[in-house]
Structures are given as C-alpha cells and as structure tokens.
Amino acid sequence: MAKKKVAAKKKVAKKKAPARPTVAGYMAKLADWQQEIIDTVRGLVKTAERDAREVVKWGQPIFELNGPFAFIRAAREHVTFGFWRGADLRDAAEKLEGDGTKMRHVKLRSKEDAAHPAIADYVRQAVRLNREKGDPTKR
C-alpha cells in the first residue's frame, strides 16, 4: 500500500482589521487654521456634553449621543460644523445655513467664529434634542 502524503497545513496569516480612522488622523491632514477650529469645536462639545462620543463615520468626524447630533467637514476656505436636527434648532444669532428639511450647518473660518456663543448654544440644543427624540438616523 502506498502511503498517502499528508498535506502540510499552511499557516495563514490572520489579516488585521483595518485601523478605524480617528479624529486625530482626520485632523493631521489639515492646515493649522482648520485644526484650530476643529479643536475649538471639540472643546465646545466636550464642555456641553462630556458623554458625547467622537468617531469618524462617512469620512468625517461625527459627535454622537443617542445617535449622531453633529459633524465636522473641512473645506478649502472654511470648516463646516453641521447638525442633524439643525432645522429644529433655535437660531437667534442667524448663523445656521441650509434649507433642507432636517440638517443645518455653520461655516467657520476662524477660531473666533468657532468660539462664538451661538455655536455652543447649537451644541447644547442638538444634544438635548437627541436625548429627547433619540437617534435622528432611525425612522
């Protein structure tokens, strides 16, 4: 009887899951002035709601608490700071832009723009709405 060759087990290297993108990684690609604006916004969010989580989804930083409530997107001449329920926010300062049925945003061009009291107010309102109404991405 001929001996059968036993197939040698090949060691297959386990593929590591790709590293999740981070806000720091997102910011590392930006100009200093954009990083300053984003740092200011991050500080406002943490002050308004320390339980808010920052993640990168859809290629941009997202702030979540009971679902996403705000996002940041860098553009060539400004940083957009947007709100999922922006159409429901009180806007006494008249800084919000957009005409969709749900979202609104502000265009921040400096650290001073980001530090305007209205921006912190929008954050507090957006967090409150998510606490009251839940995840805005769920129907």
Secondary structure by P-SEA (a helix, b strand, c coil): cccccccccccccccccccccccccccccccaaaaaaaaaaaaaaaaacccbbbbbcccbbbbbcccccccccccccbbbbbbcccccccccccccccccccbbbbbbccccccccaaaaaaaaaaaaaaaaccccccc
